[in-house]
Amino acid sequence: MSVDPGKSIVRFDVGKLMEDLDSRLELALSTFRKNRPIFVSSEALSLVGDYGLIWVLIAIVILIKKPRSIFTVAKLMAVSGFGSMFISSVLKQLIRRERPTKFKTDAEVNLNHSTTQTKPAEVLERAKWLRNPSSQSFPSGHTMAAFSTAFLIDDLGEFNGRLKLLAFLIGVSRVIVNDHYPTDVIAGGVLGILLAKTARKFLSDI
């Protein structure tokens, strides 16, 4: 934050504020990141959130229980899936924030120990089955899709809010596996909730 003495206007440096918030949240999550079971669990959560896999499976479960809700579920999944994909893609291209630096594997650290900037405590080997994203970082599309779908599916009254917790954990997992900054995930969560609230106005039967 800075003050323009000529106009007495307080200016906020959004980039600096985001960096400060990211640093504080990264520090808070550092303990979890160094815990191998939590890191592996985060990899699994990140994987099932990829391409909306977990939400497709949940939609199938709902259809097994309520076959007549197929039209409602189809509309819900289309709005959440395509909506979050479109909005996040547009924002990624406009903002063009680079992804966090990936963790180096043990082999890479041993080979490049003199040049790597990775701290020993932060060196974790990512699972080979976990996809390395190639798109820009802000906002988190995983998180946006998770929150928008969770909030809409909860309206069907099948899961009593548990899907919102799942969406939260998927968002946190994206930070722990170092695919996103915390503010990417926060933005994705907020946008996902806004998308769900907006969709409710057009999907009156949900």
N, C-alpha and C positions, 0 to 999 in steps of 0.2 A: 504494500500500500504506500502511495506517495501523495504529497500535497502540492498543487500548483499554486505558488505564492501570488501570482498575478490574478488568478481567478478564484482562489480559495476553493478549488474543487478537489475532492479526494478521489484519487485514481486507484483502481485496483488492478494489479498485475495478475490476470487470471492464470497465466502460465506459472508464475511463481507460487501462487496459492495452491495450485494443483501439485506442484513439486513438493511443497512443504507437507501437504496432506498425505501424499504418497509416501514420503519418507517416514512420517509418523506411523502410518498404518503398516508399512513394510517392517518397521522395527517391531511392532506388536505381533506380527505374524512370523517373525524370524524363528521363534522357538518351535512353532508348528512345522515350519519348512525343514528344520533340521531333524525332525522326528520321522524315521523311516516309515513306520506304519501309517502315519498321517499323510506323508507324501505319496505313498502308494495308493491310499484311499482317494486322495485328491486326483491322482492320475486316472483312476477308475471313474470317478465322478465326471471329470473332464471328458473322458471318452464317451460315456453314455449320453452326455449332453451334446456331443458332436452330431451335426446334421439332424438334431431333434430326435435321435433314436429313442431315448427314454420316453418322450412324449407320445411317439407313435405307439409304443408298447402299452402305455397307459390308456391311450384311446382305444386300443383293441380290447383291453380289459373292460372298459366301460361298455363297449358294443356287445361283448359277450353277456354282460349283465342286463343291458337295456338295448336289444337289437333295434327297437323302434326309434332310438335316438340317433341313428346314423346320419340323418340330414343335419341335425344340430351339431354333432361332433365334427362332421366334415367342414361346416362353415367355420367353426371355432378354430380348427387346425389350419385352415387356409388363411384366415385373417391373422392368426398369430405367427404362422410360419413365413408366409410371403410378406406380411407387414413388417415384421422384425428384420427380415433379410433385406428388404428394400430400404428401410430407414437407416439401418446400421451401415449398409453399403454406401449410401449417399454421404452420410456423415464421415465415414472413413476416408472417402475421397476428398472431401472438403477440408478436413482437419489434418489428415495425413500424419498422424503421430506414429513414430516408429515403435516397434515392439521392444519390450525389455530385452537386454542381452541374455541369451540363453545360458543356462548352466553348462559348464564344460564337463565332459565325462572324465573319469580318472585317467584314462589313457591320454586324452588331450592335454590334461594338466601336466602329466609327467613329461610329455613331449615338448610342451611349450611353457614350462614353468618360469622361464626367465621373462616371458612377455605377457603372460596372462595377468589380468587384473582381478580375477576371481579370488575372493578370500577363501582360505581352506575350509572354514566352517560352512560356507555356502555351496561347496562343490557337491552336487548330487547328480547321480546318473539317471537320466530320464529313460523310461521304458521305450524300447524300440517301436512298440506298437502304438505309441502316442503320437498323433499327427503333429508335425510342426507347421503352424499356420503361416501363410504367405501374405495375407492381407494386412492392412494397417491396423493400428491398435485401438483407437478410440472411436466409438464405444465398443464394449464387449457384446458381440452378436450372440454368443452363447447365453450370456446373462439376460439379455433383452428377450430372447425367445423363451427362456426358462420362466421369467417372471410373467410375461404376457400370457403364456399358456397356463401356468399354475393358477393365476388369478381368474382366468376364464373357466377352467375346468372346475375350480372350487365352487363356482356358481351352480354347478350341477348337483352339489351336495353329496358327492360320493366319498370325499377324502378328508373332510373336516379340517381343512387348513394345513394338512401335512405336506401337501405339494408346495406350499409357500416355503416351508423349511427346506425342502429338497432344492428349490430354486436358489435359495440363499446359499446352500452348501455348494451348489454347482458354481455360483459366482465366486465364492471364496476360493474354490479349487483352482480357478483360472489364474488367481494371483499366486497361490502356493506353487503351482507348476511353472510359474514365471512366463506365462503367455500374455499376461496383461498387468498393467499397473492398477492399483486399487481404485483410482478415480475412473478408469475405464469401466470397471465393474459397477461402481456406484451409478455412473451415467446409464449403463445398460439396464440396471434394475429400475431406475426412475422412468426411463423411456418405456420399458416393458409394462410397468404399471399404468402409465398414461395411455399406452396403446390398448390395454385391456379395458380401461375405463371408457375410452372413446368407442371401442368396438361394441360395448354394451348398449350404446345409444342406437346402434344400427342393427343389432341382433336381438330384437325384442323378446325372442323366445328363449334366450339363454339367461 
